[in-house]
Amino acid sequence: MLLTLIIFLFAMLWFTNRFEQREDEITWKEFESLITSENVKDVVISQNKAVPTGRVELTVKGRDGDELRYLYVSDVNDIQEYLKEKNITFEMPDIPQDNWFATSILPVLITVGALLVIFFLMNRQGGGANAKAMNFGKSRARLSTDRDKKITFSQVAGLQEEKEELEEIVDFLRAPKKYIQVGARIPKGVLLVGPPGTGKTLLAKAVAGEAGVPFFTISGSDFVEMFVGVGASRVRDLFEEAKRNAPCIIFIDEIDAVARRRGTGMGGGHDEREQTLNQLLVEMDGFGVNEGIIVMAATNRVDILDPAILRPGRFDRKVMVGRPDVQGREEILRVHANGKPLSEEIDLKQIAQTTAGFTGADLENLLNEAAIIAAKEDRMFLMQEDIKKAFVKVGIGAEKKSRVISDKEKRITAFHEAGHAILFHVLPDVGPVYSVSIIPTGGAGGYTMPLPEKDEMFNTKGKMLQDITVALGGRVAEEEVFDDITTGASQDIKQATGLAKSMVTKFGMSEEIGLINYDDDSDEVFIGRDLAHTHRRYGEGVASMIDKEVKRIIDECYDRAKSIIHKYDDVLHACADLLLEKEKISREEFEALFAVSDRNKTYLEGADSHEETGVIL
């Protein structure tokens, strides 16, 4: 209010000066000429405080109205005598007295107002930083209560066994007496482990919603600061606040940011993370008593957590939240399909069967992308074609149809992708083909998308060899048709080499090497990957054997791919021609090429047999 008043006063002064009468200072000669003229209406002599100085003001008639002329004089008495001699009437008011309000009170008010404005601004802007400095060691956890929107187990789909495990926690928080009566100790901590996007955080929210207790949420990175001791202080403050709201749940998301294994750094004096972890260990199971507080945490890197935090008494239970199976995917799709109008042709069960390996977040993203595609086409419902486009966009990337490609590159890409597609179709454990395209997508010139129709828990040696064979199909096709090779198969070769090396060093699938693990990619995430790989755990002789075995596997798979593609040479050319014509073909169109090829081969075999028996058709 005071700031508004000050601004108003300054505005009034500005406007007063802006719109007052026009004033012009004149010389003595001009004054004399004006005095004798008939244009002067009024003459006023204003005395200054420093007498006898003053100012003579003349009101003169002008074309646009009255104008003011003035002249400063050193002695008002002399100017009076002069005007009397000229018989000019004039006015000379008394010297103006000072206004006590303007001279005494107004300056004080303006000073006080300015100070209040400065204090207000500092308290609003700089004061926030000061408040943060004062609360540096306070917990940053967010408290969710009954007033917040609840998430229940009914909104969590595809995680039936995981929900059953957590229902015991909910039951304890609702009725702890029946457990205490039989001497049972409820788990103090529950660690949710699984790949990203599988619903770990959603499960924690559902536990809080079902239990109806206060729910503290915080990220592991919120504990760690550049100042030593701040993280430990925040842990203490978090548990103190939780005690005041017990029974309650503390959920620490991405706990691997603060609970990494101790003693794995490169040295130095910054041990803030270790101090924070030590305080967390003490609070979870130390000398203090934290009854009614259940700590839940989520991570996808349980392998790097400190062993002390994983022992019973701290995180007693580890709930594995894995990728959903086909039934779980169907349930998740139905949850995310709520609010999205679907056409009758969309079959969520069929979509669940064709999205093996998708997490809950992937499925939500799939339907969301399909809805965006439908909205862009000004439709009020989703169609099967929207799901197909979204499937490609989510799985591989957006298609760049506007990219200009030469005919030669298109032809090379067509045969490359046709080589992959033939092997996907022929080999029994890696297909079938979902779609083949030579439209640039992401960083690739084209793609061949398989369609896994079943969930597999284990990977077999035969399937891994088939995966390597498929990866080499593009290079084989290029070499067969063009008698030359390109750089387009670099990623395929990298993938095949990595898979072959894992078979030899990690999975014990080489008879020459045997059942010994020689894998040197041991997740050394603490001291740097390059430094961790400067030494091997085996000698040069074993390294030579590993290299020979990897090369043998690659060579054998290459020969197998070559023989299959040579056998289906007609399909290779037919598929490439169809791709050059349509740029993208579906599963039905691709499999129709094999049907034509089989009929032709049957006809030729029949003709050969008739010729051998002397029958001419």
C-alpha positions in Angstrom: 0.0 0.0 0.0 2.7 2.4 0.9 4.7 1.6 -2.2 1.6 2.4 -4.3 1.2 5.8 -2.5 4.8 6.7 -3.2 4.4 5.9 -6.9 1.2 7.9 -7.0 2.9 11.0 -5.5 5.8 10.8 -8.0 3.3 10.4 -10.8 1.4 13.5 -9.7 4.5 15.6 -9.6 5.5 14.5 -13.0 2.1 15.2 -14.5 2.0 18.6 -12.8 5.3 19.6 -14.3 4.3 18.1 -17.6 1.1 20.0 -18.1 1.8 23.3 -16.4 1.8 26.5 -18.4 4.5 27.1 -20.9 7.3 29.1 -19.4 10.2 31.0 -21.1 13.0 32.9 -19.5 13.6 36.4 -21.1 16.4 38.9 -21.1 16.2 42.5 -19.8 15.7 44.0 -23.3 12.9 41.6 -24.0 11.4 42.5 -20.6 11.5 46.2 -21.5 9.8 45.7 -24.9 7.1 43.5 -23.3 6.4 46.0 -20.5 5.6 48.8 -23.0 3.4 46.6 -25.2 -0.2 46.0 -24.7 0.1 42.2 -24.6 1.0 42.0 -20.9 -1.9 41.1 -18.7 -0.4 40.5 -15.3 2.9 41.2 -13.6 3.9 39.4 -10.4 7.0 39.8 -8.4 8.0 36.7 -6.4 10.4 37.3 -3.6 13.0 34.6 -2.7 13.9 33.7 0.9 17.3 35.1 0.2 16.1 38.7 -0.2 16.2 41.0 -2.1 16.5 38.5 -5.0 13.4 37.5 -6.8 11.6 36.7 -10.0 9.3 38.8 -12.2 6.6 36.9 -14.0 4.7 38.3 -17.0 1.5 36.8 -18.3 1.5 37.5 -22.0 -1.3 37.0 -24.5 -0.3 34.5 -27.2 -1.8 32.9 -30.3 -2.5 29.6 -28.4 -3.5 31.2 -25.1 -1.7 32.9 -22.3 2.1 32.3 -22.0 4.3 32.9 -19.0 7.6 34.9 -19.3 9.9 35.4 -16.4 13.0 37.3 -15.5 15.4 36.8 -12.5 16.3 40.0 -10.7 19.0 40.7 -8.1 16.9 43.4 -6.2 13.1 43.4 -6.1 13.1 47.0 -4.8 14.7 48.3 -8.0 12.2 46.5 -10.2 9.4 48.0 -8.1 10.7 51.4 -8.7 11.0 50.8 -12.4 7.5 49.5 -12.7 6.1 52.4 -10.8 7.9 54.8 -13.1 6.2 53.1 -16.1 2.9 53.1 -14.3 2.6 49.3 -14.5 0.5 47.7 -11.9 1.9 44.6 -10.3 1.5 42.3 -7.4 4.1 41.2 -4.9 2.9 38.6 -2.5 4.7 37.9 0.8 7.5 35.4 1.0 6.0 31.9 1.1 6.4 30.1 4.4 7.6 26.5 4.6 4.9 23.8 4.8 5.6 21.8 8.0 4.1 18.7 6.4 6.2 18.9 3.3 9.4 19.8 5.2 9.1 17.6 8.2 6.7 14.7 7.9 6.8 13.9 4.2 10.5 13.2 4.0 10.2 10.9 7.0 7.3 9.0 5.5 9.2 8.6 2.2 12.3 7.4 4.0 10.4 4.9 6.1 8.4 3.7 3.1 11.6 3.2 1.1 13.1 1.1 3.9 10.0 -1.0 4.2 10.0 -1.6 0.4 13.7 -2.6 0.5 13.1 -4.9 3.5 10.1 -6.5 1.8 12.0 -7.2 -1.4 15.0 -8.6 0.5 12.7 -10.8 2.5 11.0 -12.1 -0.6 14.0 -12.7 -2.8 17.2 -12.8 -0.8 15.3 -14.0 2.3 14.5 -17.2 0.5 18.2 -18.0 0.2 18.6 -17.0 3.9 15.8 -19.3 4.8 17.4 -22.1 2.9 20.7 -21.5 4.6 18.9 -21.7 8.0 17.1 -24.9 7.0 20.1 -26.5 5.2 20.0 -29.7 7.3 16.2 -30.0 7.2 14.6 -32.9 5.4 13.2 -32.3 2.0 10.7 -35.2 2.1 7.2 -34.5 1.0 4.4 -35.6 3.2 1.3 -37.1 1.7 -1.8 -37.5 3.9 -5.4 -38.6 3.6 -6.3 -35.3 1.9 -4.1 -36.2 -1.1 -5.3 -38.3 -4.0 -5.0 -41.9 -3.1 -3.7 -44.7 -5.3 -4.9 -48.2 -4.4 -3.9 -51.7 -5.4 -6.8 -51.9 -7.8 -5.0 -49.2 -9.9 -1.8 -51.3 -10.1 -2.2 -53.9 -12.8 0.1 -56.8 -13.8 1.8 -57.2 -10.4 -0.3 -59.7 -8.6 2.4 -61.5 -6.6 4.1 -58.3 -5.7 0.9 -56.8 -4.4 0.3 -59.9 -2.3 3.7 -59.5 -0.6 3.0 -55.9 0.2 -0.4 -56.5 1.5 1.2 -57.9 4.7 2.8 -54.5 5.3 -0.6 -52.8 4.8 -2.3 -55.2 7.2 0.4 -54.6 9.9 -0.1 -50.8 9.6 -3.9 -51.2 9.9 -3.9 -53.8 12.7 -0.4 -54.1 14.4 -1.7 -55.7 17.6 -2.4 -59.2 16.1 1.2 -59.4 14.9 2.6 -58.2 18.2 0.5 -60.7 20.2 2.2 -63.7 18.5 5.7 -62.2 18.8 6.0 -61.4 15.1 8.2 -58.5 13.9 7.0 -56.7 10.9 9.8 -56.1 8.3 11.4 -52.7 8.9 12.3 -52.2 5.3 11.1 -53.3 1.9 13.4 -52.9 -1.1 11.6 -52.8 -4.5 14.0 -54.0 -7.2 13.5 -54.2 -10.9 14.1 -52.6 -14.3 13.0 -49.0 -15.0 9.4 -48.5 -15.7 8.0 -51.6 -14.1 6.0 -49.8 -11.4 8.1 -49.7 -8.3 7.1 -46.2 -7.3 3.5 -46.9 -8.1 3.5 -49.9 -5.8 4.9 -47.7 -2.9 2.2 -45.2 -3.5 -0.4 -47.9 -3.5 0.8 -49.3 -0.1 0.4 -45.8 1.4 -3.0 -45.4 -0.1 -4.2 -48.8 1.1 -2.8 -48.3 4.6 -4.1 -44.8 5.1 -1.1 -43.6 6.9 1.2 -40.6 6.3 3.6 -41.2 3.5 7.0 -39.5 3.2 8.6 -39.4 -0.2 12.1 -38.3 -1.0 14.8 -39.1 -3.6 18.1 -40.5 -2.8 19.9 -37.5 -4.4 18.1 -35.1 -2.1 20.3 -36.2 0.8 23.6 -35.6 -0.8 25.1 -32.1 -0.9 28.5 -30.6 -1.4 28.8 -29.8 2.3 29.8 -32.6 4.6 27.3 -33.5 7.3 24.2 -32.1 5.6 23.0 -35.5 4.3 23.3 -37.1 7.7 21.4 -34.1 9.2 18.6 -34.5 6.7 18.3 -38.3 7.5 18.0 -37.5 11.2 15.4 -34.8 10.6 13.4 -37.1 8.3 13.2 -39.9 10.9 12.4 -37.4 13.7 9.5 -36.1 11.7 8.4 -39.7 10.8 8.4 -40.5 14.6 6.0 -37.7 15.2 3.6 -39.1 12.5 4.1 -42.8 13.3 2.8 -45.2 12.1 4.0 -44.1 8.7 5.9 -45.0 5.6 9.2 -43.5 4.3 9.8 -44.0 0.6 13.3 -43.4 -0.8 13.3 -43.4 -4.6 16.5 -44.3 -6.4 18.2 -45.2 -3.1 21.4 -46.2 -5.0 22.3 -42.5 -5.1 23.0 -42.5 -1.4 23.4 -46.2 -0.4 26.3 -47.3 -2.7 28.9 -49.7 -1.4 31.4 -48.0 1.0 35.1 -48.0 0.5 35.0 -48.1 -3.3 36.1 -44.5 -4.1 39.5 -43.4 -5.4 40.4 -41.6 -2.2 40.1 -38.0 -1.3 38.3 -36.3 1.6 34.8 -36.1 0.3 32.9 -38.7 2.3 29.5 -37.0 2.4 27.8 -40.0 0.8 29.3 -42.4 3.3 28.3 -40.3 6.3 24.8 -40.1 5.0 24.7 -43.9 4.5 26.0 -44.5 8.0 23.3 -42.3 9.5 20.7 -44.1 7.5 22.0 -47.5 8.7 21.8 -46.3 12.3 18.3 -44.9 11.9 16.9 -48.1 10.3 18.4 -50.5 12.9 20.7 -48.9 15.5 20.4 -48.0 19.1 17.4 -45.8 18.5 13.9 -47.2 18.4 11.8 -46.4 15.4 8.5 -48.3 16.0 5.9 -48.0 13.4 8.1 -46.6 10.7 8.5 -48.7 7.6 11.1 -47.7 5.1 10.4 -48.5 1.4 13.0 -47.9 -1.3 13.3 -48.5 -5.0 16.3 -49.1 -7.2 17.3 -50.8 -10.5 20.9 -51.2 -9.3 20.7 -53.5 -6.3 24.2 -54.9 -7.2 25.9 -51.7 -6.1 24.2 -51.2 -2.8 26.1 -51.6 0.4 25.7 -55.0 2.0 25.0 -53.5 5.4 21.7 -52.0 4.2 20.6 -55.2 2.7 20.8 -57.4 5.8 17.7 -58.5 7.8 16.7 -55.8 10.3 17.1 -53.1 7.7 15.7 -54.1 4.3 14.2 -57.4 5.4 12.4 -58.0 2.1 13.4 -57.6 -1.5 10.4 -57.5 -3.8 11.4 -58.2 -7.4 9.2 -56.1 -9.7 10.0 -57.6 -13.1 8.6 -57.0 -16.6 4.9 -58.2 -16.9 3.9 -61.4 -18.6 1.3 -61.5 -21.4 -1.6 -61.5 -18.9 -0.1 -58.7 -16.9 0.4 -56.6 -20.1 -3.2 -57.1 -21.0 -4.3 -55.8 -17.5 -1.9 -52.8 -17.8 -3.3 -52.0 -21.2 -6.9 -52.1 -19.9 -5.9 -49.6 -17.1 -4.3 -47.2 -19.5 -7.0 -47.6 -22.1 -9.5 -46.0 -19.7 -10.4 -42.6 -21.0 -9.2 -43.4 -24.5 -12.0 -44.3 -27.0 -11.0 -47.4 -28.9 -12.4 -48.7 -32.1 -13.9 -52.2 -32.3 -11.0 -53.5 -34.4 -8.5 -52.9 -31.5 -7.8 -56.1 -29.6 -5.9 -55.4 -26.4 -5.2 -59.1 -25.9 -3.4 -59.3 -29.3 -1.5 -56.1 -28.5 -0.4 -57.7 -25.2 0.8 -60.8 -27.1 2.9 -58.7 -29.5 4.6 -56.5 -26.9 6.8 -59.1 -25.2 9.4 -57.4 -23.1 7.4 -54.1 -22.6 7.2 -52.6 -19.2 4.2 -50.8 -17.8 5.7 -47.5 -18.7 6.3 -48.7 -22.3 2.7 -49.8 -22.6 1.4 -46.5 -21.3 3.7 -44.7 -23.7 2.5 -46.9 -26.6 -1.2 -46.0 -26.0 -0.3 -42.4 -25.4 1.6 -42.1 -28.8 -1.4 -43.8 -30.5 -3.7 -41.3 -29.0 -1.5 -38.4 -30.2 -1.5 -39.9 -33.7 -5.3 -40.1 -33.7 -5.6 -36.5 -32.4 -3.3 -35.2 -35.1 -5.6 -36.8 -37.7 -8.6 -35.1 -36.1 -10.2 -38.4 -35.0 -12.1 -38.9 -31.8 -11.1 -42.5 -31.4 -8.1 -44.8 -31.8 -7.7 -47.3 -34.6 -5.5 -50.3 -35.1 -3.3 -48.4 -37.6 -2.6 -45.9 -34.8 -1.3 -48.7 -32.6 0.9 -50.0 -35.4 2.4 -46.6 -36.1 3.0 -46.0 -32.4 4.6 -49.5 -32.1 7.2 -48.6 -34.7 7.7 -45.1 -33.2 8.2 -46.5 -29.7 10.3 -49.5 -30.7 12.6 -47.9 -33.3 11.9 -44.2 -33.7 10.1 -41.8 -35.8 10.2 -42.4 -39.6 12.0 -39.6 -41.6 10.0 -39.8 -44.8 11.2 -36.4 -46.0 14.9 -37.5 -46.1 16.3 -37.5 -49.6 18.1 -40.8 -50.4 19.7 -41.8 -53.7 18.3 -44.8 -55.7 21.6 -46.7 -55.1 21.3 -46.3 -51.3 17.7 -47.3 -51.4 18.5 -50.5 -53.3 21.4 -51.4 -50.9 19.1 -50.8 -47.9 16.3 -52.9 -49.5 18.5 -55.9 -50.0 20.1 -55.4 -46.5 16.7 -55.5 -44.8 15.5 -58.3 -47.0 18.4 -60.4 -45.8 17.5 -59.8 -42.2 13.8 -60.5 -42.8 14.4 -63.9 -44.6 16.5 -65.2 -41.7 13.9 -64.0 -39.2 11.3 -66.0 -41.1 13.3 -69.1 -41.7 14.9 -69.6 -38.3 12.4 -71.0 -35.9 13.2 -69.1 -32.6 13.6 -65.5 -33.7 10.6 -64.6 -35.8 8.2 -63.9 -37.2 8.6 -60.6 -39.0 6.3 -57.8 -38.0 7.2 -55.2 -40.7 10.1 -54.4 -43.0 10.9 -50.8 -44.1 13.5 -48.9 -46.0 12.3 -45.5 -44.6 15.1 -43.9 -42.6 14.3 -44.2 -38.9 16.5 -42.7 -36.1 20.1 -43.2 -37.2 19.3 -46.2 -39.4 18.5 -46.4 -43.1 15.7 -48.9 -42.5 14.6 -51.6 -40.1 13.2 -55.1 -39.9 11.0 -55.5 -36.8 10.5 -59.0 -35.5 7.4 -59.9 -33.5 8.1 -62.2 -30.5 4.9 -64.0 -29.7 5.8 -65.5 -26.4 7.6 -64.6 -23.2 10.9 -66.4 -22.5 12.6 -66.5 -19.2 15.8 -68.1 -20.4 17.8 -67.7 -23.6 19.1 -70.9 -25.2 22.3 -71.5 -27.0 20.4 -72.3 -30.2 18.4 -69.0 -30.1 21.6 -67.0 -29.4 23.2 -68.5 -32.4 20.2 -67.7 -34.5 20.3 -64.1 -33.2 23.9 -63.9 -34.4 22.9 -65.4 -37.8 20.1 -62.9 -38.2 22.4 -60.0 -37.4 24.8 -61.0 -40.1 22.0 -61.4 -42.7 22.2 -57.8 -44.0 25.9 -58.1 -44.7 25.5 -61.4 -46.4 22.8 -60.0 -48.7 24.9 -57.0 -49.6 27.8 -59.3 -50.5 25.7 -61.7 -52.5 23.9 -59.1 -54.6 26.4 -56.3 -55.1 29.7 -58.2 -54.7 30.7 -55.4 -52.3 30.0 -54.4 -48.7 29.0 -51.1 -46.9 29.3 -49.6 -43.5 25.6 -50.2 -42.9 26.2 -53.4 -41.0 28.5 -52.0 -38.4 25.9 -52.1 -35.6 24.9 -55.6 -36.6 28.5 -56.8 -36.4 28.9 -55.1 -33.0 25.8 -56.8 -31.7 26.8 -60.2 -33.1 30.3 -59.9 -31.6 29.1 -58.9 -28.2 26.6 -61.8 -28.1 29.3 -64.4 -29.2 31.7 -63.1 -26.6 29.1 -63.4 -23.9 28.4 -67.0 -25.0 32.1 -67.8 -24.6 33.1 -65.8 -21.5 29.9 -65.4 -19.5 27.5 -68.3 -20.2 29.9 -71.2 -20.6 28.5 -72.2 -24.0 31.9 -73.0 -25.6 33.3 -76.5 -25.4 36.8 -75.3 -26.0 36.7 -72.8 -23.1 34.5 -74.8 -20.8 32.3 -73.8 -17.8 34.5 -71.0 -16.6 33.4 -67.3 -16.4 36.0 -65.1 -18.0 33.8 -62.1 -18.3 35.7 -58.9 -17.6 32.7 -56.5 -17.9 32.0 -56.7 -14.2 30.1 -53.5 -13.6 33.0 -51.6 -12.0 30.8 -48.4 -11.6 32.7 -46.9 -8.7 36.2 -46.2 -10.0 35.6 -45.8 -13.7 35.1 -48.3 -16.4 38.3 -47.6 -18.3 40.4 -47.9 -15.2 38.7 -51.1 -14.1 39.4 -52.7 -17.5 43.1 -52.0 -17.6 43.8 -55.6 -16.4 42.3 -59.0 -17.2 41.6 -61.8 -14.9 43.2 -64.4 -17.2 46.4 -64.8 -19.2 47.3 -64.3 -22.8 46.7 -67.9 -23.7 43.1 -67.8 -22.5 42.6 -64.5 -24.3 43.8 -66.1 -27.5 41.4 -69.0 -27.0 38.5 -66.7 -26.4 39.3 -64.7 -29.5 39.4 -67.9 -31.6 36.1 -69.2 -30.2 34.4 -65.9 -30.9 35.6 -65.9 -34.4 34.6 -69.5 -34.9 31.0 -68.7 -33.8 30.8 -65.7 -36.0 32.2 -67.6 -39.0 29.9 -70.5 -38.6 26.8 -68.2 -38.2 27.9 -66.3 -41.3 28.2 -69.4 -43.4 24.8 -70.5 -42.2 23.2 -67.1 -43.1 24.9 -67.3 -46.5 23.5 -70.7 -47.3 20.0 -69.8 -46.2 19.9 -66.5 -48.2 21.4 -68.3 -51.2 18.6 -70.9 -51.0 15.9 -68.2 -50.9 17.6 -66.0 -53.5 14.3 -65.5 -55.3 12.6 -64.2 -52.1 15.5 -61.9 -51.5 15.1 -60.2 -54.9 11.3 -60.2 -54.7 11.3 -58.7 -51.2 13.8 -56.0 -52.3 11.8 -55.1 -55.3 8.6 -54.8 -53.2 10.4 -52.6 -50.7 11.6 -50.3 -53.5 8.1 -50.1 -54.7 6.2 -49.6 -51.4 9.1 -48.6 -49.0 7.3 -50.5 -46.2 5.7 -54.0 -46.2 3.7 -55.9 -43.5 4.0 -59.4 -42.2 1.3 -60.6 -44.6 2.9 -59.1 -47.6 6.3 -60.6 -46.7 5.0 -64.1 -45.9 3.1 -64.1 -49.3 6.5 -63.9 -51.0 7.5 -67.2 -49.4 4.2 -68.8 -50.4 4.9 -67.9 -54.0 8.4 -69.2 -53.7 7.3 -72.5 -52.3 4.8 -73.0 -55.1 7.4 -72.2 -57.7 9.8 -74.7 -56.1 7.2 -77.4 -55.9 6.3 -76.8 -59.6 10.0 -77.0 -60.7 10.6 -80.1 -58.6 7.6 -81.7 -60.2 8.7 -80.8 -63.7 12.2 -82.2 -63.0 10.7 -85.5 -61.8 8.5 -85.8 -64.9 11.5 -85.1 -67.2 13.4 -87.8 -65.5 10.6 -90.3 -66.1 10.3 -89.3 -69.7 6.9 -87.6 -69.3 6.6 -84.3 -71.2 4.1 -81.8 -69.9 
